């Protein structure tokens, strides 16, 4: 049975997918941070109670694995934000300004310090070497 003609290239659909992906990755980062905190608390209570040395060592390994997951998930989250930002910039004219997902994506990017600035709106860059002593930029 043939599939319905889905619009893979539909910008609104792609925007929704990218936005939901970023939201999921944000939750994942916060989950790993929470997991590390809980594991640190549990490990310290195990040490205070004088638990078996082997159990403490194995739980320390679990905690170390949790620590390793934070940078990995954070990198995937940053990559997702960059992809969302570049997608919105490249499809600015195509995306409807009043769409549901465009406002959600804009808010999400603004919350994460990735504001959409048009080409004409870019701020001039300050060259630090041109500053005089005591002058602020």
Buried (B, 14 or more C-beta within 10 A) or exposed (E): EEEEEEEEEEBBEBBBEBBEBBBEBBEBBEEBBEBBEEBEEEBEEBEEEEEEEEEBEEBBEEBEEBBEBBEEBBEBBBEBBEEBBEBBEEBBEEBEEEBEBBEBBBEBBEEBEBEEEEEEEEEEEEEEEEEEEEEEE
